[in-house]
């Protein structure tokens, strides 16, 4: 069943799509959608730290509210003149992460945020829906029920696991991307930068100014790296790009990694490789010991700014108000949790091209 599109609607809208970002965070998805030409009218999030970066860098309005309490009446004022509407809902992924699953943390109220997203789809009745999350979610009943509900409302649904490095993002980051349309079948566009054309760490951050551990750059407060203890300085100096702590002198190896249980974590305390995409940027990427987050060449972890660039945020994207104190924990969380901007752009371009094809066919 194809959702009807009136000739008057076609004449008015051409390929214009408005959107609401239900879990907007610092604006990664919103910024990408806007770059693609989607007009994001509203971003909703429960985290007050998202308000400044979201509104400062985007044209959209930020609403501080939990999706559990969000109602149609909260959204309608921003979309009442929309011809084609996209609802985006990239719920927090921690309940579905491999780490939490391994540690038997199976009950988390954030699982049910997807059900609230489904509720809002039913009441707001958009033309298009998108969701981005960790791959493991695809195996969960809550996701299967979400897809089933979309299909029962006459949405055409597709979803796939994508590597962000295939879509102009200098980062190995596997994500579940769902697209749904009431106008007809839809699927994410083909990779734009498949191997061996992926962007690399060098492509992304080679022009970032030299920085020492414990230093904050004078012109960019986000270009900062935490200081290193004496032993961690020796460790990073002993680390080779792409290598691991297994090649260190035994005196430098941590006690936990000497145990049998620690042998399965070779990528911590590692350096990135210049000529390959970075590893997944997590919420704690600014710490050398939290993964392979050492700079490929300089004796420090990558800076907050470099992590944002590896998430494909523009180099000037602002995360804190001018002259405000930068909390590494807060900014790291905002950046690590974000949908990579370029993935948002790909999603937006996919919907715009899909609408264009539907309109051309109906005309």
Residue frames relative to the residue before (quaternion, step in Angstrom):
aa qw qx qy qz dx dy dz
X 1.0000 0.0000 0.0000 0.0000 0.00 0.00 0.00
X 0.2145 -0.7870 0.5687 0.1059 3.58 -0.76 1.03
X 0.4656 -0.6733 0.5027 0.2779 3.55 -0.88 0.95
X 0.4470 -0.7230 0.4513 0.2716 3.63 -0.71 0.99
X 0.1079 -0.7656 0.6325 0.0460 3.55 -1.07 0.83
X 0.3117 -0.7788 0.5130 0.1820 3.58 -0.50 1.17
X 0.6008 -0.5621 0.4243 0.3782 3.58 -1.18 0.54
X 0.6238 0.5385 -0.3413 0.4521 3.59 1.06 -0.75
X 0.6416 0.5181 -0.3189 0.4672 3.57 1.01 -0.85
X 0.6372 0.5292 -0.3232 0.4577 3.58 0.99 -0.83
X 0.6700 0.5096 -0.3052 0.4453 3.58 0.87 -0.93
X 0.6868 0.4929 -0.2811 0.4543 3.55 1.00 -0.86
X 0.8035 0.3781 -0.1596 0.4311 3.54 0.81 -1.05
X 0.1568 -0.7590 0.5933 0.2176 3.56 1.05 -0.80
X 0.7390 -0.3357 0.2442 0.5307 3.62 -0.37 -1.12
X 0.3016 0.7790 -0.4958 0.2374 3.58 1.09 0.67
X 0.0219 -0.7830 0.6212 -0.0231 3.56 -0.86 1.06
X 0.1886 -0.7420 0.6331 0.1143 3.55 -1.00 0.91
X 0.1278 -0.8191 0.5582 0.0347 3.57 -1.14 0.58
X 0.1687 -0.7112 0.6683 0.1381 3.49 -1.42 0.39
X 0.2205 -0.7716 0.5892 0.0941 3.56 -0.84 1.08
X 0.2804 -0.8382 0.4500 0.1273 3.55 -0.17 1.35
X 0.7565 0.1611 -0.1151 0.6233 3.61 1.17 -0.51
X 0.0206 -0.9065 0.4212 0.0202 3.52 0.81 1.10
X 0.2242 -0.7919 0.5406 0.1745 3.61 1.08 -0.51
X 0.7895 -0.2784 0.2320 0.4954 3.55 -1.04 -0.85
X 0.6645 -0.5632 0.2850 0.3999 3.58 1.28 0.09
X 0.2966 0.7844 -0.5068 0.1998 3.62 1.14 0.34
X 0.7009 0.4418 -0.2648 0.4935 3.57 0.79 -1.01
X 0.6418 0.5323 -0.3235 0.4474 3.58 0.90 -0.93
X 0.6710 0.4985 -0.3126 0.4512 3.59 0.84 -0.94
X 0.6549 0.5071 -0.3112 0.4660 3.58 0.98 -0.78
X 0.6430 0.5132 -0.3211 0.4691 3.58 0.96 -0.83
X 0.6537 0.5090 -0.3156 0.4626 3.58 0.97 -0.84
X 0.6312 0.5255 -0.3345 0.4621 3.60 1.00 -0.75
X 0.6683 0.4950 -0.2921 0.4723 3.57 1.14 -0.64
X 0.5966 -0.5830 0.3608 0.4172 3.58 1.23 -0.34
X 0.4892 0.6250 -0.4496 0.4097 3.59 1.27 0.23
X 0.3295 -0.7402 0.5558 0.1861 3.59 -0.96 0.90
X 0.1326 -0.7972 0.5864 0.0559 3.58 -0.20 1.27
X 0.2497 -0.8210 0.5032 0.1016 3.54 -0.45 1.24
X 0.8205 0.0582 0.0426 0.5671 3.59 1.02 -0.83
X 0.1011 -0.7571 0.6419 0.0677 3.52 -1.15 0.78
X 0.1308 -0.8044 0.5786 0.0326 3.57 -0.89 0.97
X 0.1998 0.7655 -0.5971 0.1326 3.57 -0.93 0.88
X 0.4652 -0.6907 0.4881 0.2612 3.55 -1.21 0.56
X 0.6281 0.5533 -0.3184 0.4450 3.58 1.28 -0.28
X 0.3586 -0.7658 0.4862 0.2203 3.65 -0.42 1.14
X 0.5711 0.5992 -0.3878 0.4056 3.62 1.16 -0.44
X 0.6096 0.5743 -0.3452 0.4236 3.59 1.22 -0.37
X 0.5317 0.6885 -0.4008 0.2874 3.59 1.11 -0.62
X 0.7076 0.4674 -0.2875 0.4452 3.60 0.71 -1.01
X 0.7178 0.4266 -0.3060 0.4573 3.66 0.58 -0.92
X 0.6329 0.5485 -0.3476 0.4217 3.57 1.01 -0.73
X 0.7602 0.3827 -0.2216 0.4760 3.60 0.69 -1.00
X 0.6343 0.5525 -0.3414 0.4193 3.61 1.03 -0.70
X 0.7805 0.3642 -0.1721 0.4780 3.59 0.96 -0.85
X 0.7542 0.3329 -0.1756 0.5380 3.57 1.25 -0.24
X 0.5528 -0.6292 0.4428 0.3202 3.54 -1.26 0.35
X 0.5710 0.6461 -0.3452 0.3706 3.55 1.29 -0.23
X 0.4707 -0.6349 0.5397 0.2901 3.54 -1.39 0.27
X 0.2923 -0.7532 0.5662 0.1631 3.58 -1.04 0.81
X 0.0986 -0.7745 0.6235 0.0401 3.56 -0.99 0.92
X 0.2617 -0.7657 0.5726 0.1317 3.56 -0.65 1.16
X 0.4060 0.6903 -0.5000 0.3295 3.55 -0.19 1.28
X 0.4641 -0.6541 0.5178 0.2976 3.55 -1.12 0.64
X 0.5149 -0.6449 0.4612 0.3259 3.57 -0.98 0.79
X 0.5454 0.6141 -0.3970 0.4096 3.58 1.21 -0.42
X 0.7580 0.3426 -0.1820 0.5243 3.58 1.13 -0.68
X 0.4876 0.6785 -0.4292 0.3431 3.57 1.26 -0.03
X 0.1087 -0.7950 0.5960 0.0318 3.56 -0.97 0.92
X 0.6941 -0.4662 0.3531 0.4198 3.54 -1.30 0.33
X 0.6471 0.5458 -0.3225 0.4234 3.59 0.97 -0.83
X 0.6119 0.5491 -0.3502 0.4489 3.60 1.19 -0.48
X 0.7262 0.4581 -0.2137 0.4660 3.55 1.13 -0.72
X 0.6003 0.6424 -0.3477 0.3256 3.54 0.96 -0.95
X 0.6407 0.5412 -0.3660 0.4033 3.68 0.81 -0.75
X 0.6968 0.4758 -0.2732 0.4620 3.59 1.12 -0.55
X 0.7882 0.3115 -0.1382 0.5125 3.60 1.19 -0.45
X 0.3933 0.7742 -0.4504 0.2077 3.60 1.22 0.08
X 0.7279 0.3591 -0.2602 0.5230 3.62 1.21 -0.18
X 0.4082 0.7281 -0.4612 0.3008 3.58 1.22 0.40
X 0.3402 -0.7290 0.5587 0.2015 3.55 -1.04 0.80
X 0.7763 0.0589 -0.0220 0.6272 3.56 1.05 -0.80
X 0.1129 -0.8302 0.5459 -0.0030 3.56 -0.70 1.13
X 0.1586 -0.7560 0.6316 0.0670 3.52 -1.09 0.92
X 0.1296 -0.7506 0.6422 0.0862 3.57 -0.96 0.91
X 0.1165 -0.7901 0.6009 0.0326 3.55 -0.78 1.08
X 0.0345 0.8227 -0.5648 0.0551 3.57 -0.87 0.92
X 0.0526 0.8051 -0.5839 0.0900 3.55 0.07 1.30
X 0.1749 -0.8396 0.5090 0.0736 3.55 0.27 1.32
X 0.6448 -0.5124 0.3806 0.4205 3.61 -1.15 0.51
X 0.3599 -0.7955 0.4593 0.1633 3.54 -0.77 1.07
X 0.4364 0.7404 -0.4511 0.2406 3.62 1.17 -0.25
X 0.6410 0.5289 -0.3670 0.4179 3.67 0.89 -0.68
X 0.7439 0.4035 -0.2123 0.4886 3.59 1.14 -0.58
X 0.4524 0.7171 -0.4427 0.2917 3.59 1.26 -0.02
X 0.6229 -0.5556 0.4024 0.3760 3.55 -1.19 0.59
X 0.6362 0.5482 -0.3349 0.4273 3.57 0.95 -0.87
X 0.7010 0.4617 -0.2811 0.4652 3.58 0.79 -0.98
X 0.6260 0.5329 -0.3436 0.4540 3.57 1.05 -0.73
X 0.6592 0.5132 -0.3111 0.4531 3.59 0.94 -0.87
X 0.7283 0.4158 -0.2344 0.4917 3.55 1.08 -0.69
X 0.5117 -0.7082 0.3805 0.3030 3.57 1.27 0.53
X 0.4057 0.6624 -0.5217 0.3528 3.56 1.05 0.69
X 0.0612 0.8668 -0.4857 0.0949 3.54 0.40 1.29
X 0.7173 0.3845 -0.2478 0.5255 3.57 1.18 -0.38
X 0.2098 0.7525 -0.5864 0.2140 3.54 -0.49 1.21
X 0.4823 -0.7041 0.4261 0.3002 3.58 -0.67 1.03
X 0.5692 0.6044 -0.3922 0.3961 3.58 1.20 -0.40
X 0.4727 0.6361 -0.4533 0.4080 3.59 1.23 -0.22
X 0.7409 0.4563 -0.2283 0.4367 3.54 0.93 -0.93
X 0.4281 0.6760 -0.4813 0.3580 3.56 1.24 0.11
X 0.6022 0.5543 -0.3574 0.4499 3.58 1.11 -0.62
X 0.6305 0.5189 -0.3367 0.4689 3.58 1.06 -0.67
X 0.6379 0.5001 -0.3304 0.4835 3.59 1.06 -0.67
X 0.6020 0.5353 -0.3560 0.4736 3.59 1.06 -0.64
X 0.6428 0.5190 -0.3097 0.4707 3.56 0.99 -0.85
X 0.6214 0.5444 -0.3292 0.4574 3.57 1.04 -0.80
X 0.6875 0.4821 -0.2834 0.4633 3.57 0.91 -0.90
X 0.5906 0.5456 -0.3661 0.4685 3.58 1.09 -0.60
X 0.6604 0.5229 -0.3029 0.4457 3.57 0.97 -0.90
X 0.7442 0.4173 -0.2356 0.4653 3.59 0.95 -0.81
X 0.7111 0.4448 -0.2606 0.4781 3.61 1.01 -0.78
X 0.1906 -0.8432 0.4806 0.1473 3.57 1.23 -0.60
X 0.0834 0.8145 -0.5664 0.0938 3.61 0.52 1.13
X 0.5367 -0.5903 0.4839 0.3596 3.55 -1.32 0.16
X 0.8021 0.1692 -0.0426 0.5711 3.57 1.09 -0.77
X 0.0922 -0.7699 0.6302 0.0406 3.56 -1.23 0.62
X 0.0241 0.7756 -0.6303 -0.0247 3.56 -1.15 0.63
X 0.0476 -0.7655 0.6414 0.0206 3.52 -1.21 0.66
X 0.0713 -0.7657 0.6383 0.0347 3.59 -1.11 0.80
X 0.1805 0.7841 -0.5738 0.1526 3.57 -0.87 0.93
X 0.6870 -0.4480 0.3489 0.4534 3.56 -1.28 -0.15
X 0.6378 -0.5733 0.3498 0.3771 3.62 -1.05 0.69
X 0.6098 0.5972 -0.3539 0.3824 3.59 1.00 -0.79
X 0.5547 0.6286 -0.3958 0.3748 3.59 1.11 -0.57
X 0.5983 0.6097 -0.3619 0.3733 3.61 1.03 -0.75
X 0.6915 0.4792 -0.2740 0.4659 3.60 1.18 -0.52
X 0.5967 0.6056 -0.3479 0.3953 3.57 1.27 -0.22
X 0.5948 -0.5972 0.4110 0.3473 3.55 -1.10 0.74
X 0.6211 0.5606 -0.3553 0.4168 3.59 1.01 -0.79
X 0.6552 0.4898 -0.3142 0.4817 3.60 1.07 -0.66
X 0.6381 0.5256 -0.3273 0.4575 3.59 0.96 -0.84
X 0.6503 0.5006 -0.3098 0.4801 3.56 1.04 -0.77
X 0.6122 0.5507 -0.3380 0.4558 3.58 1.08 -0.74
X 0.6688 0.4873 -0.2921 0.4795 3.58 0.91 -0.93
X 0.6491 0.5288 -0.3154 0.4468 3.57 0.95 -0.89
X 0.6471 0.5147 -0.3185 0.4636 3.57 1.01 -0.79
X 0.6269 0.5264 -0.3361 0.4658 3.59 1.01 -0.80
X 0.6831 0.4898 -0.2915 0.4566 3.57 0.85 -0.95
X 0.6400 0.5222 -0.3305 0.4565 3.59 1.07 -0.66
X 0.6842 0.4343 -0.2669 0.5216 3.58 1.28 -0.40
X 0.5702 -0.6533 0.3372 0.3664 3.57 1.28 0.54
X 0.3776 0.6756 -0.5297 0.3471 3.56 1.02 0.80
X 0.3283 -0.6542 0.6380 0.2391 3.52 -1.25 0.62
X 0.0898 -0.8387 0.5369 -0.0129 3.60 -0.58 1.14
X 0.0591 0.7550 -0.6530 0.0094 3.54 -1.13 0.74
X 0.0503 0.7816 -0.6216 0.0085 3.56 -1.16 0.55
X 0.0033 0.7934 -0.6071 0.0441 3.53 -1.18 0.66
X 0.4349 -0.6410 0.5566 0.3002 3.54 -1.31 0.33
X 0.0468 -0.8177 0.5735 -0.0120 3.58 -0.64 1.10
X 0.3462 -0.6752 0.6059 0.2390 3.54 -1.26 0.54
X 0.4556 -0.7184 0.4521 0.2682 3.57 -0.57 1.14
X 0.5766 0.5974 -0.3800 0.4078 3.61 1.11 -0.56
X 0.6310 0.5364 -0.3287 0.4540 3.60 1.21 -0.43
X 0.7528 0.3699 -0.1859 0.5118 3.58 1.28 -0.21
X 0.7297 -0.4825 0.2527 0.4134 3.56 0.83 1.00
X 0.5689 0.5463 -0.3955 0.4705 3.58 1.18 0.56
X 0.3526 -0.7755 0.4824 0.2038 3.64 -0.60 1.07
X 0.5863 0.5658 -0.3277 0.4783 3.55 0.93 0.96
X 0.3486 -0.6908 0.5906 0.2290 3.55 -1.03 0.83
X 0.2359 0.7628 -0.5525 0.2394 3.55 -0.25 1.27
X 0.1586 -0.8044 0.5681 0.0705 3.58 -0.33 1.22
X 0.0204 0.8132 -0.5772 0.0722 3.55 -0.76 1.08
X 0.4063 -0.6512 0.5849 0.2622 3.50 -1.30 0.55
X 0.0260 -0.7948 0.6062 -0.0121 3.59 -0.75 1.04
X 0.0978 -0.7860 0.6102 0.0177 3.55 -0.76 1.12
X 0.0519 -0.7619 0.6454 0.0187 3.53 -1.08 0.85
X 0.0109 0.7926 -0.6093 0.0210 3.58 -1.01 0.80
X 0.0178 -0.7993 0.5998 -0.0340 3.55 -1.04 0.85
X 0.3586 -0.7121 0.5609 0.2229 3.54 -1.12 0.72
X 0.6129 0.5901 -0.3405 0.4002 3.57 1.25 -0.19
X 0.7637 -0.2724 0.2055 0.5480 3.58 1.13 -0.51
X 0.7205 -0.4176 0.3031 0.4632 3.61 -1.26 0.07
X 0.0128 -0.7966 0.6028 -0.0423 3.55 -1.05 0.84
X 0.0601 0.7744 -0.6294 0.0229 3.57 -1.15 0.61
X 0.6214 -0.5616 0.3941 0.3783 3.55 -1.15 0.61
X 0.5591 -0.6222 0.4317 0.3375 3.56 -1.01 0.83
X 0.6301 -0.5535 0.3911 0.3791 3.55 -1.21 0.50
X 0.6583 -0.5210 0.3622 0.4050 3.60 -1.18 0.56
X 0.3303 -0.7567 0.5393 0.1656 3.54 -1.04 0.87
X 0.7954 0.1511 -0.0763 0.5820 3.59 1.17 -0.55
X 0.0584 0.8163 -0.5717 0.0588 3.61 0.60 1.06
X 0.6410 -0.4853 0.4025 0.4376 3.57 -1.24 0.32
X 0.6160 -0.1908 -0.7635 -0.0363 1.62 -1.94 1.57
X 0.4783 0.7031 -0.4107 0.3290 3.61 1.18 0.48
X 0.3693 0.7502 -0.4815 0.2627 3.61 1.25 0.14
X 0.4941 -0.6220 0.5161 0.3205 3.54 -1.19 0.61
X 0.2983 -0.7803 0.5336 0.1317 3.56 -1.09 0.73
X 0.6926 -0.4236 0.3719 0.4501 3.53 -1.36 0.06
X 0.6364 0.5302 -0.3267 0.4551 3.57 1.00 -0.81
X 0.6335 0.5320 -0.3304 0.4544 3.59 0.93 -0.88
X 0.7312 0.4732 -0.2392 0.4292 3.56 0.95 -0.93
X 0.8665 0.1591 -0.0219 0.4727 3.60 0.62 -1.08
X 0.3582 0.7650 -0.4863 0.2234 3.61 1.20 0.16
X 0.7219 0.4407 -0.2559 0.4682 3.62 1.08 -0.59
X 0.4373 0.6741 -0.4843 0.3462 3.60 1.23 0.13
X 0.5526 -0.6504 0.4014 0.3323 3.62 -0.87 0.89
X 0.6219 -0.5271 0.4346 0.3829 3.53 -1.24 0.55
X 0.0086 0.7998 -0.5972 0.0591 3.55 -0.96 0.91
X 0.2635 -0.7536 0.5807 0.1597 3.55 -1.05 0.77
X 0.6279 -0.5169 0.4134 0.4095 3.57 -1.22 0.44
X 0.8003 0.2535 -0.2160 0.4986 3.57 -0.89 0.98
X 0.6178 0.5689 -0.3287 0.4320 3.58 1.30 -0.03
X 0.1907 -0.7332 0.6396 0.1303 3.57 -1.24 0.59
X 0.4266 -0.7143 0.4858 0.2677 3.59 -0.73 1.01
X 0.5545 -0.6704 0.3912 0.3002 3.57 -0.91 0.93
X 0.7643 0.3737 -0.2005 0.4859 3.61 1.06 -0.66
X 0.7776 0.1974 -0.1259 0.5835 3.60 1.25 -0.13
X 0.2965 -0.8004 0.4927 0.1694 3.61 -0.18 1.22
X 0.6301 0.5227 -0.3489 0.4561 3.60 1.19 -0.33
X 0.6133 0.4914 -0.3669 0.4977 3.58 1.21 -0.26
X 0.3797 0.6906 -0.5050 0.3521 3.50 0.33 1.36
X 0.1374 -0.7755 0.6127 0.0658 3.53 -1.18 0.65
X 0.4998 -0.6658 0.4515 0.3211 3.60 -0.92 0.81
X 0.5660 -0.5834 0.4546 0.3642 3.53 -1.21 0.49
X 0.3088 -0.7356 0.5742 0.1840 3.57 -1.26 0.44
X 0.4908 -0.6255 0.5124 0.3245 3.53 -1.08 0.73
X 0.6935 -0.4745 0.3328 0.4279 3.56 -1.25 0.29
X 0.6907 0.4681 -0.2892 0.4692 3.58 0.91 -0.88
X 0.6563 0.4968 -0.3266 0.4644 3.62 1.02 -0.68
X 0.5867 0.5416 -0.3719 0.4735 3.58 1.15 -0.51
X 0.6447 0.5013 -0.3159 0.4830 3.59 1.01 -0.79
X 0.6446 0.5326 -0.3184 0.4466 3.57 1.03 -0.77
X 0.6984 0.4483 -0.3020 0.4691 3.60 0.81 -0.88
X 0.6175 0.5353 -0.3454 0.4614 3.59 1.11 -0.60
X 0.6858 0.4607 -0.2744 0.4921 3.57 1.18 -0.56
X 0.6003 0.5948 -0.3418 0.4112 3.59 1.29 -0.23
X 0.2347 -0.7521 0.6027 0.1267 3.53 -1.07 0.84
X 0.5960 -0.5654 0.4128 0.3934 3.64 -1.03 0.63
X 0.8231 0.1811 -0.1656 0.5122 3.55 -0.79 1.07
X 0.5888 0.5829 -0.3670 0.4229 3.58 1.26 -0.16
X 0.3412 -0.7240 0.5535 0.2303 3.56 -1.25 -0.36
X 0.7056 -0.4515 0.3447 0.4235 3.52 -1.35 0.06
X 0.5295 0.6562 -0.4047 0.3540 3.59 1.21 -0.33
X 0.6776 0.4743 -0.2958 0.4779 3.57 1.21 -0.39
X 0.4931 0.6688 -0.4278 0.3558 3.60 1.25 -0.03
X 0.5930 -0.4741 0.4943 0.4234 3.48 -1.41 0.09
X 0.5900 -0.6231 0.3781 0.3475 3.61 -0.90 0.86
X 0.6050 0.5799 -0.3592 0.4107 3.58 1.08 -0.62
X 0.6827 0.4865 -0.2851 0.4648 3.60 1.18 -0.50
X 0.5661 0.6201 -0.3856 0.3825 3.60 1.18 -0.46
X 0.4668 -0.6858 0.4815 0.2828 3.58 -0.90 0.96
X 0.6353 -0.5519 0.3819 0.3820 3.56 -1.18 0.57
X 0.6571 0.5275 -0.3286 0.4267 3.60 0.94 -0.83
X 0.6846 0.4791 -0.2935 0.4643 3.59 1.06 -0.66
X 0.5787 0.5634 -0.3786 0.4521 3.56 1.26 -0.19
X 0.6043 0.5479 -0.3484 0.4619 3.57 1.26 -0.40
X 0.6516 -0.5256 0.3775 0.3958 3.58 -1.21 0.48
X 0.6665 0.5183 -0.3079 0.4385 3.58 0.98 -0.84
X 0.6787 0.5069 -0.2911 0.4445 3.58 1.14 -0.51
X 0.5157 0.6783 -0.4015 0.3358 3.56 1.26 -0.21
X 0.6612 0.5301 -0.3005 0.4377 3.58 1.22 -0.44
X 0.6679 0.4678 -0.3051 0.4919 3.61 1.25 0.19
X 0.0632 0.8575 -0.5078 0.0542 3.60 0.62 1.12
X 0.6692 0.5551 -0.3095 0.3850 3.60 1.11 -0.52
X 0.5391 0.5944 -0.4360 0.4075 3.62 1.16 -0.11
X 0.7983 0.2073 -0.2080 0.5258 3.56 -1.16 0.61
X 0.4915 0.6618 -0.4303 0.3677 3.58 0.94 0.85
X 0.4205 -0.6665 0.5509 0.2747 3.53 -1.34 0.32
X 0.4898 -0.6145 0.5288 0.3207 3.53 -1.25 0.55
X 0.4216 -0.6711 0.5529 0.2572 3.52 -1.36 0.34
X 0.5264 -0.6581 0.4354 0.3165 3.60 -0.81 0.96
X 0.8331 0.2842 -0.1084 0.4619 3.56 0.63 -1.13
X 0.6268 0.4251 -0.3740 0.5353 3.54 0.97 1.01
X 0.5979 -0.5277 0.4270 0.4263 3.60 -1.17 0.30
X 0.5508 -0.6086 0.4531 0.3477 3.57 -1.17 0.53
X 0.5603 -0.5261 0.4763 0.4272 3.58 -1.27 0.10
X 0.7095 -0.4341 0.3256 0.4497 3.58 -1.28 0.13
X 0.3526 -0.7202 0.5621 0.2026 3.55 -0.88 0.99
X 0.1540 -0.8003 0.5776 0.0456 3.56 -0.54 1.24
X 0.6859 -0.4800 0.3411 0.4275 3.57 -1.27 -0.03
X 0.7401 0.3527 -0.2144 0.5310 3.61 1.26 -0.24
X 0.2339 0.8317 -0.4762 0.1635 3.55 1.18 0.59
X 0.6028 0.5958 -0.3505 0.3986 3.58 1.19 -0.42
X 0.6520 0.5015 -0.3139 0.4742 3.60 1.29 -0.07
X 0.4998 -0.6844 0.4462 0.2876 3.60 -0.70 1.05
X 0.7385 0.4379 -0.2386 0.4538 3.60 0.93 -0.83
X 0.5925 0.6232 -0.3473 0.3740 3.60 1.26 -0.06
X 0.7842 -0.1120 0.0862 0.6042 3.59 1.27 -0.03
X 0.6583 -0.4419 0.3667 0.4868 3.56 -1.17 -0.51
X 0.2673 0.8008 -0.4765 0.2455 3.53 0.61 1.21
X 0.4054 0.6889 -0.4946 0.3412 3.57 1.19 0.39
X 0.5406 -0.6015 0.4732 0.3494 3.56 -1.07 0.72
X 0.5752 -0.6250 0.3898 0.3559 3.64 -0.94 0.76
X 0.8198 0.2328 -0.0684 0.5187 3.58 1.06 -0.72
X 0.7286 0.4014 -0.2342 0.5032 3.58 0.89 -0.90
X 0.4913 -0.6887 0.4586 0.2720 3.59 -1.07 0.76
X 0.5667 0.5361 -0.4112 0.4715 3.54 0.40 1.32
X 0.5509 -0.5322 0.4974 0.4072 3.51 -1.35 0.06
X 0.5975 -0.5247 0.4299 0.4277 3.58 -1.19 0.30
X 0.5134 -0.6599 0.4594 0.2998 3.55 -1.15 0.61
X 0.6777 -0.4490 0.3764 0.4444 3.55 -1.31 0.18
X 0.6642 0.5070 -0.3081 0.4549 3.60 0.92 -0.89
X 0.6590 0.5090 -0.3243 0.4488 3.59 0.89 -0.85
X 0.6270 0.5240 -0.3386 0.4665 3.58 1.06 -0.67
X 0.6378 0.5215 -0.3247 0.4645 3.56 1.02 -0.79
X 0.6517 0.5037 -0.3152 0.4714 3.59 0.99 -0.81
X 0.6468 0.5013 -0.3193 0.4780 3.59 1.02 -0.72
X 0.6353 0.4647 -0.3148 0.5304 3.58 1.29 -0.31
X 0.4804 -0.7135 0.3648 0.3564 3.56 1.44 0.18
X 0.3238 0.6864 -0.5600 0.3323 3.57 1.08 0.69
X 0.5468 -0.5919 0.4626 0.3696 3.62 -1.08 0.61
X 0.6208 -0.5900 0.3676 0.3623 3.63 -1.04 0.70
X 0.7310 0.4119 -0.2390 0.4887 3.60 1.12 -0.53
X 0.3644 0.7369 -0.5023 0.2682 3.60 1.22 0.15
X 0.2588 -0.8028 0.5266 0.1063 3.57 -0.70 1.12
X 0.1802 -0.8160 0.5451 0.0670 3.58 -0.81 1.02
X 0.7731 0.1810 -0.1260 0.5947 3.61 1.22 -0.33
X 0.5831 -0.5817 0.4200 0.3811 3.60 -1.08 0.58
X 0.6386 -0.5319 0.3845 0.4018 3.59 -1.15 0.54
X 0.8487 0.1544 -0.1509 0.4828 3.55 -1.13 0.84
X 0.5029 0.6281 -0.4402 0.3985 3.58 1.22 0.41
X 0.5612 -0.5885 0.4591 0.3576 3.55 -1.19 0.52
X 0.3060 -0.7495 0.5618 0.1704 3.57 -0.95 0.91
X 0.1827 -0.7635 0.6126 0.0915 3.55 -0.70 1.12
X 0.3951 -0.7309 0.4999 0.2444 3.59 -0.50 1.14
X 0.6425 0.5365 -0.3272 0.4385 3.58 0.97 -0.82
X 0.6927 0.4751 -0.2777 0.4662 3.59 0.89 -0.94
X 0.6997 0.4561 -0.2793 0.4736 3.58 0.78 -1.00
X 0.6215 0.5391 -0.3422 0.4539 3.58 1.03 -0.75
X 0.6410 0.5195 -0.3181 0.4670 3.56 1.04 -0.78
X 0.6596 0.5167 -0.3107 0.4488 3.58 0.90 -0.92
X 0.7019 0.4630 -0.2693 0.4696 3.56 0.92 -0.91
X 0.6927 0.4909 -0.2884 0.4427 3.58 0.85 -0.94
X 0.6943 0.4694 -0.2744 0.4714 3.59 1.08 -0.68
X 0.5469 0.6704 -0.3852 0.3211 3.59 1.20 -0.41
X 0.4646 -0.5741 0.5816 0.3411 3.50 -1.32 0.42
X 0.4875 -0.6547 0.4686 0.3377 3.65 -0.74 0.90
X 0.5645 -0.6443 0.3984 0.3279 3.55 -0.85 1.01
X 0.6940 0.4856 -0.2979 0.4402 3.59 0.82 -0.92
X 0.5991 0.5239 -0.3743 0.4759 3.61 1.12 -0.48
X 0.6229 0.5271 -0.3347 0.4713 3.58 1.05 -0.72
X 0.6368 0.5267 -0.3206 0.4628 3.56 1.04 -0.78
X 0.6403 0.5158 -0.3174 0.4724 3.58 0.99 -0.83
X 0.6423 0.5129 -0.3212 0.4703 3.59 0.96 -0.85
X 0.6619 0.5081 -0.3041 0.4596 3.59 0.92 -0.89
X 0.6615 0.5047 -0.3023 0.4651 3.57 0.93 -0.90
X 0.6172 0.5488 -0.3417 0.4484 3.57 1.08 -0.72
X 0.6816 0.4751 -0.2926 0.4733 3.59 0.89 -0.89
X 0.6523 0.5150 -0.3251 0.4513 3.60 0.94 -0.81
X 0.6660 0.4819 -0.3030 0.4822 3.59 0.95 -0.84
X 0.6113 0.5488 -0.3365 0.4603 3.58 1.07 -0.76
X 0.6731 0.4821 -0.2932 0.4781 3.59 0.89 -0.92
X 0.6307 0.5399 -0.3315 0.4481 3.58 0.97 -0.83
X 0.6677 0.4974 -0.3041 0.4629 3.59 0.92 -0.88
X 0.6363 0.5234 -0.3261 0.4635 3.59 1.00 -0.82
X 0.6684 0.5015 -0.2977 0.4616 3.59 0.92 -0.93
X 0.6665 0.4989 -0.3120 0.4578 3.59 0.85 -0.89
X 0.6490 0.5138 -0.3175 0.4627 3.57 1.03 -0.76
X 0.6941 0.4738 -0.2817 0.4630 3.61 0.94 -0.86
X 0.6245 0.5251 -0.3499 0.4603 3.59 1.09 -0.63
